[in-house]
């Protein structure tokens, strides 16, 4: 059984992101192709293993959701506390 890392409870759960991608008829591979990155990067961003602003924004756009609503621990709270910094891949 695949074990997912613990994500911040205020962030959207990885399973919820995947459900929304399915409903939007967008695959992780579609996002990867558009960004010219490896599909595993998209998977790792969804699972919370890697923080990539560029990939997160593409995922949010695909499911028509504000990136700040999906990952508030990074985009809202870190601006106040400087906890995490997003990297561009």
Secondary structure, DSSP 4 states (H G I P E B T S, - for coil): -PPPPPPPTTSPPHHHHHHHHHHTT--HHHHHHHHTS-HHHHHHHHHTSS-BHHHHHHHHHHTT--HHHH-HHHHTHHHHH-----B--
